[in-house]
Amino acid sequence: MKTMTCKQLGGACSKEFKANTFEEIEEMSKRHGMEMFQKGDEAHLNAMKKMKQLMTTPDALKEWFASKRKEFDALSKDE
């Protein structure tokens, strides 16, 4: 099990996500983002705008995901 925060994943807060795979972390982060979007959380909405800009360039988005996956892979397992 490894831990990443919302902020580490491009978000706006220190909420922690714990999972065994990057795909699980990614899914948790997406759900959290949708929740914050529905609440109209300003900080998260600003973070989403930055992500939306990445989505306009497929290569940039791929590179971003690759860097986050690499960051996850480099993490030590939780104690």
Beta strands, then each sheet from edge to edge (+ up, - down):
strand 1: 2-5
strand 2: 16-19
sheet 1: 1+ 2-
end
